[in-house]
Every structure is written in C-alpha cells, then in structure tokens.
C-alpha cells in the first residue's frame, strides 16, 4: 500500500528529496502517486510534521 500525505503537511519539501522514485508532487499539500510509490517509507521517516502515513 502506498504512503499517503495528510492535511498535516506544511509543504516544506523535505519528503521530495527523500523519495527514490519521484512519487511525490508539490502543491499546497503534497501528494504521493500510489502507482509510483514503492512503499519504502523514506518520506515518512524524513517528514518533520509527521504528515505521511503508510
């Protein structure tokens, strides 16, 4: 199951650099493409606001 970015996202950009497959898109609240996500958890571990659930 792909990770999901919740409404707690502060759009800091930390997760984008951590994603090895480029599954995260920028926006007011970032989003993860479920078809691209490999469920590695790197983004969740890097998120300072705890906004990524897996």
Phi and psi restraints in degrees (value plus and minus 20) as a CYANA .aco file:
   2 UNK   PHI     -91.3   -51.3
   2 UNK   PSI     131.7   171.7
   3 UNK   PHI     -91.5   -51.5
   3 UNK   PSI     138.4   178.4
   4 UNK   PHI    -151.6  -111.6
   4 UNK   PSI     119.1   159.1
   5 UNK   PHI    -116.9   -76.9
   5 UNK   PSI     105.9   145.9
   6 UNK   PHI    -110.1   -70.1
   6 UNK   PSI     159.4   199.4
   7 UNK   PHI     -86.6   -46.6
   7 UNK   PSI     -28.3    11.7
   8 UNK   PHI     -96.2   -56.2
   8 UNK   PSI     -27.0    13.0
   9 UNK   PHI     -79.2   -39.2
   9 UNK   PSI     112.3   152.3
  10 UNK   PHI    -126.6   -86.6
  10 UNK   PSI      -9.2    30.8
  11 UNK   PHI      34.2    74.2
  11 UNK   PSI      25.0    65.0
  12 UNK   PHI    -101.0   -61.0
  12 UNK   PSI     -42.8    -2.8
  13 UNK   PHI      71.6   111.6
  13 UNK   PSI     -23.8    16.2
  14 UNK   PHI     -78.6   -38.6
  14 UNK   PSI     -60.2   -20.2
  15 UNK   PHI     -87.5   -47.5
  15 UNK   PSI     -52.3   -12.3
  16 UNK   PHI     -79.4   -39.4
  16 UNK   PSI     -64.9   -24.9
  17 UNK   PHI     -88.7   -48.7
  17 UNK   PSI     -42.7    -2.7
  18 UNK   PHI    -104.8   -64.8
  18 UNK   PSI     -42.5    -2.5
  19 UNK   PHI     -94.4   -54.4
  19 UNK   PSI      97.2   137.2
  20 UNK   PHI     -94.5   -54.5
  20 UNK   PSI     -33.6     6.4
  21 UNK   PHI    -136.4   -96.4
  21 UNK   PSI     -15.1    24.9
  22 UNK   PHI      46.3    86.3
  22 UNK   PSI      17.7    57.7
  23 UNK   PHI    -105.4   -65.4
  23 UNK   PSI     -25.1    14.9
  24 UNK   PHI    -121.8   -81.8
  24 UNK   PSI     111.6   151.6
  25 UNK   PHI    -130.4   -90.4
  25 UNK   PSI     123.3   163.3
  26 UNK   PHI     -98.2   -58.2
  26 UNK   PSI     138.3   178.3
  27 UNK   PHI     152.0   192.0
  27 UNK   PSI    -192.1  -152.1
  28 UNK   PHI     -77.7   -37.7
  28 UNK   PSI     -62.7   -22.7
  29 UNK   PHI    -144.2  -104.2
  29 UNK   PSI     107.4   147.4
  30 UNK   PHI     -88.1   -48.1
  30 UNK   PSI     141.7   181.7
  31 UNK   PHI    -157.5  -117.5
  31 UNK   PSI     135.7   175.7
  32 UNK   PHI    -134.6   -94.6
  32 UNK   PSI     108.1   148.1
  33 UNK   PHI     -95.7   -55.7
  33 UNK   PSI      92.4   132.4
  34 UNK   PHI     -82.0   -42.0
  34 UNK   PSI     -49.6    -9.6
  35 UNK   PHI     -95.3   -55.3
  35 UNK   PSI     -44.3    -4.3
  36 UNK   PHI    -115.8   -75.8
  36 UNK   PSI     -52.0   -12.0
  37 UNK   PHI     -78.6   -38.6
  37 UNK   PSI     111.8   151.8
  38 UNK   PHI    -122.6   -82.6
  38 UNK   PSI     -10.0    30.0
  39 UNK   PHI      38.4    78.4
  39 UNK   PSI      20.8    60.8
  40 UNK   PHI    -102.3   -62.3
  40 UNK   PSI     -44.7    -4.7
  41 UNK   PHI      66.4   106.4
  41 UNK   PSI     -18.8    21.2
  42 UNK   PHI     -81.6   -41.6
  42 UNK   PSI     -58.8   -18.8
  43 UNK   PHI     -86.2   -46.2
  43 UNK   PSI     -63.6   -23.6
  44 UNK   PHI     -83.7   -43.7
  44 UNK   PSI     -59.4   -19.4
  45 UNK   PHI     -87.4   -47.4
  45 UNK   PSI     -50.3   -10.3
  46 UNK   PHI    -108.4   -68.4
  46 UNK   PSI     -37.4     2.6
  47 UNK   PHI     -88.5   -48.5
  47 UNK   PSI      96.9   136.9
  48 UNK   PHI     -94.3   -54.3
  48 UNK   PSI     -36.6     3.4
  49 UNK   PHI    -123.8   -83.8
  49 UNK   PSI     -17.8    22.2
  50 UNK   PHI      44.0    84.0
  50 UNK   PSI      11.7    51.7
  51 UNK   PHI    -109.6   -69.6
  51 UNK   PSI     -19.2    20.8
  52 UNK   PHI    -132.1   -92.1
  52 UNK   PSI     103.8   143.8
  53 UNK   PHI    -134.3   -94.3
  53 UNK   PSI     128.2   168.2
